[in-house]
Every structure is written in structure tokens, then in C-alpha cells.
Amino acid sequence: MPSARSHKETLFEIIFESDTHSGKWFDIALIICIVISVAAVMLDSIPSIREEYRTVFQWLEWTFTILFTIEYAVRIYCVPNRMRYIFSFYGLVDLVAIIPTYLGLFITDVQYLLVIRILRILRIFRILKLTRYISQAKLLTDALYRSQEKVTVFFFSIFSLAVIFGAAMYIVEGAENGFTSIPKSVYWAIVTITTVGYGDISPQTGLGQVIASVIMVTGYSIIAIPTGIFAAELSQVIRKEKLSRVCPGCKKAGHEAKANYCDDCGAKL
């Protein structure tokens, strides 16, 4: 039993602990595999390249699928709480990264060819596996979580404006100028507020053009608000993390997130 437990602990340290030497090399190797796998999926979507290198793509796909399957199985084997990992975000991402290839073996009927193609595209979600290796990802996640209420209120306000302007344009322009319904007019208002401007619908009357001008100016005025909200929350999160890093030796606070040793007494953080 002790040797088995030690074996699991070693695997857990290599796979889940990125601050160890072996863990860093494991992460680097896995990142390289993920990037190459996603690149292969993207190149496989180009008809000319797919026809010429079909065998190569199939070989790469099965190679990476087997590697990711082994990785997934080892993670389940060595993790202390298996069910928690399996149903966690990263556990589900790891499963989605391998399951499309296996499902393609069983769906071979002609009427399901479209489904197979969709399943193959799902392999692109392997890129989500990279998020666990971005050291600052938690800071961004925390900032998004802290700003969600403010951003939600902001987007609700923008949507309300889009509905109001859309309804006004439906009345002013009418079906003869392309504003055939309120939903379509709201779509036009959203495209205009966000400064995208597809140009598939445009106002023709003088009053409609005045309203459109107001919407455009409004869009430029408010487009930076969500960025400002998120930036403010991110600044708070970064400052909070710095203050929370206290040296166990001299008790000095405010160390950088990437610091490993205290810049005052040299103690390990």
C-alpha cells in the first residue's frame, strides 16, 4: 500500500503541480501537443490541404487522441477526489477533447455525415485545455466575476436603448425601407450601437438618418464602459493579491505575484 500511495502522489505532483521541475516539463509537453493538435484540426478544414495530407491528419488525430486519453485516465487515477475532477470544468474539457474521435467510429451512416463533421469540429475545444496553464488566468476570472453585476446592468441598459431606437426606426422608416419588423429594427440598432455597421439595412428618410446619427454617437460614447469596469476590477484584484502575499519570515506584505522569495529578508514565499 505505501508504494502504491507514493506512486499516485508522484503522478499527482507531475500532472497537477506545475511549480515542480517535472510538472513544468509535463505542462510544456502537453501544451505543445495541444497546439499541434488544434493546428491540425484547423488545417484539416482546408479542402486542398485535407485531400493531400489526409493520411497524415488521421495519423496525427489518433496519436493525439490516444495521448490525451492516457492523460485523462492518469488524471482520474491519481487525483484524490475523482468525481469532483470528472465533473469539473477542466475534467469536462479533457473529456470533450477526446470523445469526438471515438464517436466518429460508431457513426458511419450516410445521414449522419454532418454529425460526424460537427463532432470533428468539437476537437477545436482542446484549446480550452490551455487555460489551466496560464498563470494569470485566475486573476482575469476573478475580475470578470467581480464585474459581472455592473456589466450585466450595462448590457441590459444598452439592450433597452436598442429596443427603443429599433421601435422608433420601425415607425419612421417602415417596411418599404427594409425595417420590416421591430425585431429586425432592433437588430439594426444593435449593429449600429456597436459600430459594426453591416450595411444590409440603412435609413432612407431624413428623420431616420438623424436617429441613426444619434445612435452612432451614443455607440462611440458608451463602447468603452465595459472595458473600464473590467479594468477597474482587475486592478482591485491585482492589488488584493499583492497585499495577500505576506512573507512568513519578516511579515512584509505586497510582494509581486510572480515573486518566489521575499525582497526584504530573502525567505521563501
C-alpha positions as CSV (number, residue, x, y, z in Angstrom):
1,M,0.0,0.0,0.0
2,P,2.7,2.6,0.8
3,S,4.3,2.1,-2.6
4,A,1.0,2.5,-4.4
5,R,0.2,5.6,-2.5
6,S,3.6,7.0,-3.2
7,H,3.2,6.2,-6.9
8,K,-0.1,8.1,-7.0
9,E,1.4,11.1,-5.2
10,T,4.3,11.2,-7.7
11,L,1.9,11.2,-10.6
12,F,-0.2,13.8,-9.0
13,E,2.8,16.0,-8.4
14,I,3.9,15.7,-12.1
15,I,0.4,16.2,-13.6
16,F,-1.2,18.7,-11.3
17,E,1.7,20.6,-9.6
18,S,3.1,22.9,-12.2
19,D,5.6,24.6,-9.8
20,T,7.8,21.4,-9.7
21,H,10.5,20.7,-12.2
22,S,8.9,17.6,-13.6
23,G,5.5,19.3,-13.5
24,K,6.7,22.2,-15.7
25,W,8.2,19.8,-18.3
26,F,4.9,17.9,-18.3
27,D,2.9,21.1,-18.9
28,I,5.3,22.2,-21.6
29,A,5.0,18.9,-23.4
30,L,1.2,18.9,-23.1
31,I,0.9,22.5,-24.3
32,I,2.9,21.6,-27.4
33,C,0.6,18.6,-28.1
34,I,-2.5,20.8,-27.7
35,V,-1.2,23.5,-30.0
36,I,-0.2,21.0,-32.7
37,S,-3.5,19.1,-32.4
38,V,-5.6,22.3,-32.7
39,A,-3.4,23.4,-35.7
40,A,-4.0,20.0,-37.4
41,V,-7.8,20.4,-36.9
42,M,-7.7,23.9,-38.4
43,L,-5.6,22.8,-41.4
44,D,-7.8,19.7,-41.9
45,S,-10.7,22.1,-42.6
46,I,-9.0,23.4,-45.7
47,P,-10.1,21.1,-48.6
48,S,-6.9,21.3,-50.7
49,I,-4.7,20.5,-47.7
50,R,-7.0,17.8,-46.4
51,E,-7.0,15.9,-49.7
52,E,-3.3,16.0,-50.0
53,Y,-2.4,15.1,-46.4
54,R,-5.4,13.1,-45.3
55,T,-3.3,10.2,-44.0
56,V,-1.1,12.5,-42.0
57,F,-4.0,14.2,-40.4
58,Q,-5.6,10.8,-39.5
59,W,-2.3,9.6,-38.0
60,L,-1.9,12.9,-36.0
61,E,-5.5,12.8,-34.8
62,W,-5.3,9.3,-33.5
63,T,-1.9,9.9,-31.9
64,F,-3.1,12.9,-30.0
65,T,-6.4,11.3,-29.1
66,I,-4.5,8.3,-27.6
67,L,-2.1,10.6,-25.7
68,F,-5.0,12.7,-24.3
69,T,-6.9,9.6,-23.4
70,I,-3.9,8.3,-21.4
71,E,-3.5,11.7,-19.8
72,Y,-7.2,11.8,-18.9
73,A,-7.1,8.3,-17.4
74,V,-4.0,9.0,-15.4
75,R,-5.6,12.2,-14.0
76,I,-8.6,10.2,-12.8
77,Y,-6.3,7.6,-11.4
78,C,-4.1,9.9,-9.3
79,V,-6.5,12.7,-8.3
80,P,-7.8,12.3,-4.7
81,N,-11.4,13.3,-5.4
82,R,-12.2,11.6,-8.8
83,M,-15.8,12.6,-9.1
84,R,-15.0,16.2,-8.4
85,Y,-12.4,16.2,-11.2
86,I,-14.6,14.3,-13.7
87,F,-17.4,16.9,-13.4
88,S,-15.2,19.9,-13.0
89,F,-14.7,22.4,-15.9
90,Y,-11.3,21.1,-16.8
91,G,-12.4,17.5,-16.4
92,L,-15.2,18.0,-18.9
93,V,-12.9,19.8,-21.2
94,D,-10.5,16.9,-21.1
95,L,-13.3,14.5,-21.9
96,V,-14.6,16.7,-24.8
97,A,-11.1,16.8,-26.2
98,I,-11.0,13.0,-26.8
99,I,-14.6,11.8,-27.2
100,P,-15.4,13.2,-30.8
101,T,-12.8,10.9,-32.4
102,Y,-14.1,7.8,-30.7
103,L,-17.8,8.7,-31.5
104,G,-16.8,9.0,-35.2
105,L,-16.0,5.3,-35.2
106,F,-19.6,4.4,-34.5
107,I,-21.5,7.0,-36.6
108,T,-20.9,5.8,-40.1
109,D,-24.3,6.0,-41.8
110,V,-24.6,8.5,-44.7
111,Q,-27.3,10.5,-43.0
112,Y,-25.0,11.1,-40.0
113,L,-22.1,12.5,-42.0
114,L,-23.0,16.0,-41.0
115,V,-23.0,15.0,-37.3
116,I,-19.5,13.4,-37.8
117,R,-18.3,16.7,-39.2
118,I,-19.7,18.6,-36.2
119,L,-18.0,16.2,-33.8
120,R,-14.7,16.6,-35.6
121,I,-15.0,20.4,-35.2
122,L,-15.6,19.9,-31.5
123,R,-11.9,18.9,-31.3
124,I,-11.1,22.6,-31.5
125,F,-12.2,22.8,-27.9
126,R,-8.8,21.3,-27.0
127,I,-7.6,24.9,-27.0
128,L,-9.5,25.3,-23.7
129,K,-7.1,22.9,-22.1
130,L,-4.5,25.7,-22.4
131,T,-6.3,27.9,-19.9
132,R,-5.2,25.8,-16.9
133,Y,-1.5,26.6,-17.9
134,I,-2.0,30.4,-17.9
135,S,-0.7,31.5,-14.5
136,Q,-2.7,34.8,-14.6
137,A,-6.0,33.2,-15.7
138,K,-7.4,33.2,-12.2
139,L,-6.9,37.0,-11.9
140,L,-8.9,37.5,-15.1
141,T,-11.6,35.1,-13.9
142,D,-11.9,36.9,-10.5
143,A,-12.1,40.3,-12.2
144,L,-14.8,39.0,-14.6
145,Y,-16.7,37.6,-11.6
146,R,-16.5,40.8,-9.6
147,S,-17.6,42.9,-12.6
148,Q,-20.4,40.7,-13.7
149,E,-23.2,42.7,-12.0
150,K,-22.1,46.0,-13.3
151,V,-21.5,44.7,-16.8
152,T,-24.9,42.9,-16.7
153,V,-26.7,46.1,-15.8
154,F,-24.8,47.9,-18.5
155,F,-25.7,45.4,-21.2
156,F,-29.4,45.5,-20.1
157,S,-29.4,49.2,-20.4
158,I,-27.8,49.0,-23.9
159,F,-30.4,46.4,-25.0
160,S,-33.2,48.7,-23.7
161,L,-31.8,51.5,-25.8
162,A,-31.6,49.2,-28.8
163,V,-35.3,48.3,-28.4
164,I,-36.3,51.9,-28.1
165,F,-34.3,53.0,-31.1
166,G,-35.4,50.0,-33.1
167,A,-39.0,50.6,-32.4
168,A,-38.6,54.3,-33.4
169,M,-36.9,53.3,-36.7
170,Y,-39.6,50.8,-37.4
171,I,-42.2,53.7,-37.1
172,V,-40.1,56.2,-39.0
173,E,-38.7,54.1,-41.8
174,G,-41.2,51.3,-42.2
175,A,-41.1,48.1,-44.3
176,E,-40.5,49.9,-47.6
177,N,-37.0,50.9,-46.4
178,G,-36.1,47.4,-45.0
179,F,-37.3,47.9,-41.4
180,T,-40.0,45.1,-41.8
181,S,-40.4,44.4,-38.1
182,I,-39.4,45.6,-34.7
183,P,-37.0,42.7,-34.1
184,K,-35.3,43.4,-37.4
185,S,-35.1,47.1,-36.5
186,V,-33.7,46.2,-33.1
187,Y,-31.1,44.1,-34.9
188,W,-30.2,47.2,-37.0
189,A,-30.0,49.3,-33.8
190,I,-27.6,46.8,-32.1
191,V,-25.4,46.7,-35.2
192,T,-25.3,50.5,-35.2
193,I,-24.7,50.9,-31.5
194,T,-21.8,48.5,-31.6
195,T,-20.3,50.4,-34.6
196,V,-20.2,47.2,-36.6
197,G,-22.3,48.6,-39.5
198,Y,-23.0,45.7,-41.8
199,G,-24.9,48.0,-44.2
200,D,-27.6,45.4,-45.0
201,I,-30.3,47.9,-43.7
202,S,-29.9,51.7,-43.8
203,P,-32.3,54.6,-43.1
204,Q,-33.5,56.5,-46.2
205,T,-35.6,59.3,-44.6
206,G,-34.2,62.4,-43.1
207,L,-35.6,61.7,-39.7
208,G,-34.3,58.2,-39.8
209,Q,-30.8,59.4,-40.6
210,V,-31.0,61.8,-37.7
211,I,-31.9,59.0,-35.3
212,A,-29.2,56.8,-36.8
213,S,-26.6,59.6,-36.2
214,V,-27.7,59.8,-32.6
215,I,-27.3,56.1,-32.2
216,M,-23.8,56.2,-33.8
217,V,-22.6,58.9,-31.4
218,T,-24.2,57.1,-28.5
219,G,-22.3,53.9,-29.5
220,Y,-19.0,55.7,-29.6
221,S,-19.7,57.2,-26.2
222,I,-20.5,54.0,-24.4
223,I,-18.4,51.4,-26.1
224,A,-15.5,51.8,-23.6
225,I,-17.6,51.4,-20.5
226,P,-17.4,47.6,-20.1
227,T,-13.6,47.8,-20.6
228,G,-13.4,50.5,-17.9
229,I,-15.5,48.4,-15.5
230,F,-13.4,45.3,-16.1
231,A,-10.1,47.2,-15.9
232,A,-11.1,48.7,-12.5
233,E,-12.0,45.3,-11.1
234,L,-8.8,43.8,-12.4
235,S,-6.8,46.5,-10.8
236,Q,-8.5,45.7,-7.5
237,V,-7.9,42.0,-7.8
238,I,-4.2,42.5,-8.6
239,R,-3.8,44.9,-5.6
240,K,-5.6,42.5,-3.3
241,E,-3.3,39.6,-4.4
242,K,-0.2,41.7,-3.8
243,L,-1.4,42.6,-0.3
244,S,-2.3,39.0,0.5
245,R,1.3,37.8,-0.2
246,V,2.9,38.1,3.2
247,C,6.4,36.9,3.9
248,P,6.3,34.1,6.6
249,G,9.7,35.4,8.0
250,C,9.6,39.2,8.3
251,K,5.8,39.5,7.7
252,K,6.3,42.1,4.9
253,A,3.3,42.3,2.6
254,G,2.8,43.5,-1.0
255,H,5.0,41.0,-2.9
256,E,4.6,40.6,-6.6
257,A,2.5,37.6,-7.8
258,K,5.5,36.0,-9.6
259,A,8.0,36.5,-6.7
260,N,9.3,33.4,-5.1
261,Y,11.4,35.0,-2.3
262,C,10.9,38.0,0.0
263,D,12.8,41.0,-1.4
264,D,13.5,42.1,2.2
265,C,14.7,39.1,4.2
266,G,15.0,36.5,1.3
267,A,12.7,34.0,2.9
268,K,10.8,31.7,0.5
269,L,7.2,32.8,-0.1
